[in-house]
Amino acid sequence: MAKKFDPATAVQNVNQFGEFGGVNPSITDSATFTFLSEKTMIDAFHGEAEGCFLYSRHWNPSNKYLADALAAMEGTESAWVTASGMGAITTAILQLCDTGDHVVTSVTTYGGTFAFLKNYLKKFKIDVTFVNITDLESVRKALRPNTKVLYTETMTNPMLQISNLPELAKMTRNNGTKLVVDNTFTPMIFSPFKLGADIVVYSMTKFINGKNDCVAGAICASQEFINDISDVNTGTAMLLGPVLDPLRSSSILKNLGTLHIRMQKHSENAMYLAERFKEIDLKFIYPGMPEHPEYELMRELMNEDYGYGGMIAIDVETAEKAAPFMEVMQEKGVGYHAVSLGYFKTLFSNSGKSTSSEVPVDIQKEMGLSPGLVRFSVGLDNDIERTYEMIKSCLFELKYI
């Protein structure tokens, strides 16, 4: 039997040296690059000078090193790095869609993505249909002959649903549609390209970098698509210019080497909390528990060495109850009351009032987002039992349990 794809090993097998033999590639400190001949420069403008760098908005060595490592991690032919996760998402979708085209997307998705799809694409007369991504029949019915993109998150934000990527991929292939998947919550845990996705996008700000010290994104796809977005005449990335700074590329590349260890610990800690929450009959969502609707699906699709992820949510029913809960947790040292995720400290926020606030309240209600949902990005706490006891003491103090 063929050995299953292992993203950590794929990253480890990428050998990249600095030009003077350094174990880390040198950081590119140049916005533009010299050419020994005019012909080579002209060829570079036409994408015909392999190995040459033209201008840092197009490519630079630091970004190329990181892109190559990400492509290895995903199993794609190539990758591109951007200055934010939204830069990656918008670049991919705008490259694929023209005026009059159609997009189908999960209604449960990051608020910024929702706003882009719901509001911004109207400028280009691109129609968008929002569906429950776990209802495959509704997805199938939503597809049209002019549907250019089916967009989803592997693990949705903030409801932590699991997308059935192989089944979605069958639909898109039959319809001539591209399946674009945001894997921000679950790097290494899932390999969306291996499961049928055409394009995988990330906010590298989160787990991939893991330090919350920069904002960055990535697009992993075929060489053809990366060439398309970087084309000097028609490429969305080249023309809109969401380029990542080389210094940040260099630091993220080094952090990528520990991603597998960090994901294992995030998952281990989140699973511990989920098991303890179950013991006290707390209402919560975690895909690693058998009670989760997509638990078996996740087990089938995941790379099991990395666990079920570091995202978990507690439902305290109302925003009025969520606010003091988060404030007390921060006071007691559970973590930080902050948006974002993938940090080594535990972060928590009330999704409906923060990262999903762009989603209208009626749609939040329709998709089952409780106004009291507190989303946790579980950190790398060495003593997770202590963290649990602090969370429990906050719940007791507020008389929530």
C-alpha positions in Angstrom: 0.0 0.0 0.0 1.3 3.4 -0.9 2.5 5.5 2.0 0.1 8.3 2.9 1.3 11.9 2.1 2.9 13.5 5.1 3.1 17.3 5.0 5.8 17.6 7.7 8.1 15.2 6.0 7.5 17.0 2.7 8.6 20.3 4.3 11.6 18.6 6.0 12.7 17.3 2.6 13.0 20.8 1.1 16.7 21.7 1.2 17.3 25.4 1.0 20.7 27.0 1.7 22.0 30.5 1.9 24.3 31.6 -1.0 27.3 31.5 1.4 26.3 28.1 2.8 24.1 29.3 5.6 21.6 26.9 7.0 19.0 29.6 6.5 18.5 31.2 3.1 19.7 34.8 3.0 17.1 37.6 3.2 16.5 39.5 0.0 17.1 43.2 0.7 16.4 44.4 -2.8 13.3 45.6 -4.5 14.7 45.3 -7.9 17.3 43.1 -9.6 20.1 43.6 -12.2 20.4 41.9 -15.6 23.6 41.3 -17.5 21.8 41.7 -20.9 18.8 43.6 -22.2 17.5 40.5 -23.8 17.3 38.7 -20.4 15.4 41.6 -18.9 12.9 41.6 -21.8 12.5 37.8 -21.4 11.9 38.2 -17.7 9.0 40.6 -18.4 7.5 37.9 -20.6 8.0 35.2 -18.0 10.6 33.5 -20.2 13.8 33.9 -18.1 13.7 31.0 -15.7 15.7 31.6 -12.5 15.8 35.4 -12.9 14.2 37.9 -10.6 12.7 41.1 -12.0 11.1 43.1 -9.3 10.0 42.1 -5.7 6.3 42.7 -6.4 6.7 39.9 -9.0 9.1 37.5 -7.3 12.1 37.7 -5.0 14.3 34.9 -3.6 13.0 35.1 0.0 9.4 34.8 -1.1 10.3 32.0 -3.5 12.0 30.0 -0.8 8.8 30.2 1.4 6.5 29.5 -1.6 8.5 26.4 -2.5 8.3 25.1 1.1 4.5 25.7 1.2 4.0 24.0 -2.1 5.9 21.0 -0.7 3.7 21.0 2.4 0.5 21.0 0.3 1.7 18.7 -2.5 1.0 21.4 -5.1 3.3 22.3 -8.0 3.8 25.8 -6.9 2.7 28.6 -4.4 2.6 32.3 -4.0 2.8 34.3 -0.8 0.9 37.5 0.0 0.8 40.3 2.5 -2.4 38.9 4.2 -4.8 36.0 4.2 -7.4 38.2 2.6 -4.8 39.1 0.0 -4.6 35.4 -0.9 -8.3 34.8 -0.9 -9.2 37.9 -3.0 -6.4 37.3 -5.4 -7.4 33.7 -6.1 -11.1 34.5 -6.6 -10.6 37.6 -8.7 -8.2 35.7 -11.0 -10.8 33.0 -11.6 -13.9 35.2 -12.0 -15.1 37.7 -14.5 -18.2 40.0 -14.7 -21.3 37.8 -14.9 -19.7 34.7 -13.3 -21.1 32.9 -10.3 -19.6 31.7 -7.0 -21.0 29.2 -4.5 -19.6 29.5 -1.0 -20.2 28.2 2.5 -22.3 30.6 4.5 -20.2 29.7 7.5 -16.9 31.4 6.8 -14.6 34.0 8.2 -16.4 37.4 8.4 -13.9 39.2 6.1 -14.3 36.6 3.5 -18.1 36.7 3.8 -18.1 40.5 3.4 -15.9 40.2 0.3 -18.2 37.7 -1.3 -21.4 39.2 -0.2 -20.6 42.9 -0.7 -17.4 43.6 -2.7 -18.0 41.2 -5.6 -21.2 43.2 -6.4 -18.8 45.8 -7.9 -18.0 43.3 -10.7 -21.5 41.9 -11.0 -20.3 38.5 -9.8 -23.2 36.6 -8.2 -22.7 34.6 -5.0 -24.8 31.9 -3.5 -24.4 31.0 0.1 -25.0 27.4 1.2 -24.7 25.1 4.2 -21.5 23.4 3.0 -22.3 20.2 5.0 -25.6 19.8 2.9 -24.1 18.3 -0.3 -27.5 18.3 -2.1 -27.9 22.1 -1.5 -24.4 22.6 -2.8 -25.2 20.5 -5.9 -28.4 22.4 -6.6 -26.6 25.8 -6.2 -24.0 25.1 -9.0 -24.7 26.7 -12.3 -23.1 26.4 -15.7 -21.3 29.8 -15.0 -20.2 28.8 -11.5 -16.4 29.5 -11.6 -15.6 28.9 -7.9 -16.8 26.8 -5.1 -15.3 28.3 -2.0 -15.1 26.7 1.5 -13.0 26.3 4.6 -11.8 22.8 5.5 -12.9 23.5 9.1 -15.3 26.4 9.0 -15.0 29.6 11.1 -16.5 29.7 13.7 -18.9 26.7 13.6 -16.0 24.2 13.1 -17.9 22.2 10.5 -15.9 19.9 8.3 -16.2 20.2 4.5 -16.4 16.9 2.6 -13.7 17.9 0.1 -13.6 14.7 -2.0 -17.4 14.9 -2.6 -17.2 18.7 -3.3 -14.3 18.0 -5.7 -16.5 15.5 -7.7 -19.2 18.1 -8.1 -16.7 20.9 -9.2 -14.9 18.6 -11.7 -18.2 17.6 -13.3 -19.3 21.3 -13.5 -16.0 22.8 -14.7 -15.7 24.7 -11.4 -12.6 25.4 -9.4 -12.7 24.2 -5.7 -10.9 26.8 -3.6 -10.3 25.8 0.0 -9.1 27.9 3.0 -7.1 25.6 5.3 -6.1 28.2 7.8 -7.6 26.4 10.8 -6.0 23.0 10.0 -2.6 23.2 8.3 -1.0 19.7 8.1 -4.1 18.2 9.7 -5.7 18.3 6.3 -4.1 18.3 2.9 -6.9 19.8 0.8 -5.1 19.5 -2.6 -4.6 15.8 -2.0 -8.4 15.6 -1.2 -9.4 17.2 -4.5 -9.1 21.0 -4.0 -7.7 23.0 -7.0 -6.4 25.9 -4.9 -5.5 26.1 -1.2 -5.3 29.4 0.5 -4.0 30.4 4.0 -3.8 33.2 6.4 -0.3 32.4 7.5 -0.8 35.0 10.2 -2.3 32.2 12.2 -1.0 28.7 12.9 1.6 28.6 10.1 3.6 31.5 11.5 2.4 30.9 15.1 3.8 34.1 16.6 1.1 36.8 15.8 4.0 39.1 14.9 3.0 39.6 11.2 0.2 39.4 8.7 0.7 37.1 5.7 -1.1 34.8 3.3 -0.5 32.0 0.8 -1.9 30.5 -2.4 -0.9 26.9 -3.2 -1.9 25.7 -6.7 -0.7 24.5 -10.0 2.3 26.1 -11.8 -0.1 27.3 -14.4 -2.3 29.2 -11.9 0.7 30.7 -10.1 2.0 31.9 -13.5 -1.4 33.3 -14.2 -1.7 35.4 -11.1 1.9 36.7 -11.5 1.7 37.6 -15.2 2.8 41.2 -15.7 -0.2 41.9 -18.0 -3.1 40.1 -16.5 -2.0 38.6 -13.2 -4.1 39.7 -10.2 -1.3 39.3 -7.7 1.1 41.2 -10.0 -1.3 44.0 -10.8 -2.9 44.5 -7.4 0.4 44.1 -5.6 -0.4 42.2 -2.3 3.3 41.3 -2.0 4.8 39.9 1.3 7.9 41.6 2.7 11.0 39.4 2.3 11.9 39.8 6.0 8.6 38.3 7.0 8.9 35.5 4.4 12.2 34.6 6.0 10.8 34.5 9.5 7.8 32.5 8.5 9.9 30.0 6.6 11.9 29.3 9.8 8.6 28.9 11.8 7.3 26.4 9.3 9.9 24.0 10.5 8.2 23.6 13.8 4.6 23.7 12.6 4.1 19.9 12.9 5.1 20.0 16.6 3.0 23.0 17.3 -0.1 21.5 15.6 0.3 18.4 17.6 0.4 20.3 20.9 -2.5 22.7 20.0 -4.6 19.6 19.2 -3.5 17.7 22.3 -4.5 20.7 24.5 -7.8 21.3 22.8 -8.7 17.6 23.1 -8.0 17.7 26.8 -10.3 20.7 27.2 -13.1 19.1 25.2 -12.9 15.9 27.3 -13.1 17.9 30.5 -15.9 20.1 29.2 -17.9 17.0 28.4 -17.5 15.8 32.0 -19.1 19.0 33.4 -21.9 19.0 30.7 -20.7 22.3 29.2 -22.1 23.1 25.8 -19.2 23.2 23.4 -18.1 22.4 19.8 -15.0 20.3 19.0 -14.6 18.2 15.9 -12.5 15.6 17.7 -15.4 14.4 19.9 -17.7 11.6 18.6 -20.7 13.8 19.2 -19.6 16.2 16.5 -21.7 15.7 13.3 -18.6 15.5 11.1 -16.4 13.5 13.5 -16.3 10.4 11.3 -15.7 12.4 8.2 -12.8 14.2 9.8 -11.3 10.9 10.9 -11.6 9.7 7.3 -10.0 12.7 5.7 -7.4 13.9 8.2 -3.7 13.3 8.6 -4.0 11.6 11.9 -0.6 12.4 13.3 -1.6 16.0 14.0 -4.8 15.6 15.9 -8.1 17.4 15.6 -6.9 20.9 15.7 -6.5 23.7 18.2 -9.9 25.4 17.7 -12.8 24.8 20.2 -15.9 26.8 21.0 -18.0 27.2 24.2 -21.6 28.4 23.9 -22.8 30.5 26.9 -26.0 31.4 25.0 -25.9 35.2 24.9 -23.4 37.9 24.1 -24.3 39.5 27.5 -23.0 36.4 29.2 -20.0 36.0 26.9 -18.6 39.4 27.6 -17.9 39.0 31.4 -16.8 35.4 30.8 -14.0 36.5 28.5 -13.1 39.5 30.7 -12.8 37.3 33.8 -10.8 34.6 31.9 -8.3 37.3 30.8 -8.0 38.6 34.4 -7.3 35.1 35.7 -4.7 34.4 33.1 -6.4 31.9 30.9 -5.2 33.8 27.8 -6.0 36.9 25.9 -9.4 38.4 24.9 -8.3 39.0 21.3 -9.2 38.0 17.7 -7.0 35.8 15.5 -5.7 32.4 16.3 -2.8 30.0 16.1 -0.8 31.9 18.8 1.2 30.2 21.5 -1.1 31.8 24.1 -4.8 30.9 24.2 -6.9 33.5 22.5 -10.7 33.9 22.7 -13.4 36.1 21.3 -17.2 36.2 20.9 -17.5 35.3 17.2 -20.8 37.0 16.5 -19.5 40.3 17.8 -16.0 40.1 16.3 -14.6 37.9 13.5 -18.1 37.1 12.3 -19.6 40.5 12.9 -19.7 41.2 9.1 -22.4 38.4 8.9 -25.8 40.0 9.4 -27.5 38.8 12.6 -30.4 37.1 10.8 -27.9 35.0 8.8 -25.9 34.2 12.0 -29.1 32.9 13.4 -30.0 31.0 10.3 -26.6 29.2 10.2 -26.8 28.3 13.9 -24.3 30.8 15.2 -25.2 31.3 18.9 -24.8 34.9 20.0 -23.0 33.5 23.1 -20.4 31.4 21.1 -16.9 32.0 22.5 -14.3 30.7 20.0 -11.0 29.5 21.6 -7.7 29.2 19.8 -6.1 26.9 22.4 -2.4 27.7 23.0 0.7 25.7 23.7 0.1 25.7 27.4 2.5 23.2 29.1 0.0 22.7 32.0 -3.3 22.4 30.2 -5.0 21.0 33.4 -4.2 24.4 35.1 -5.8 26.2 32.1 -8.9 24.0 32.4 -9.2 24.7 36.1 -9.0 28.4 35.5 -11.8 28.3 32.8 -13.9 26.2 35.1 -13.4 28.7 38.0 -14.5 31.5 35.7 -17.7 29.6 34.8 -18.4 28.9 38.5 -17.7 32.5 39.5 -20.3 33.7 37.0 -22.7 30.9 37.9 -22.7 29.5 34.3 -22.2 26.0 35.6 
